[in-house]
Amino acid sequence: MPVDPELLELLVCPRSKGELTVTRLPASVCERLVARYREHFAGEQLEVSEGLWCRESGLVYPIVSDMPIMLIEEALPAADVLPEAASEGDAAADDS
């Protein structure tokens, strides 16, 4: 069951208050996140495939078993986990 669309409409980035976009995460990142959250979701089969990306703050908030983890300290730097974010950063650096 995916994250409730009505909930997604209400959520904003806790750091910037910017808009969030659902994005697919690379398999290697998903595996790392499953290992990271395994003890917090004891006894549950974890699923991680997407995150909520805020372009403004450059952070990705993981969605673990259909639950968005909206803590700044748990967010991932978008440039480290999303190829499209890294290329956006490169384009911005080229513009300067």
Secondary structure, DSSP 8 states (H G I E B T S, - for coil): ----HHHHHH---TTT----EEEE--HHHHHHHHHHHGGGGTTS---EEEEEEETTTTEEEEEETTEE---GGG-EEHHHH-HHHHHHHHHHHHH-
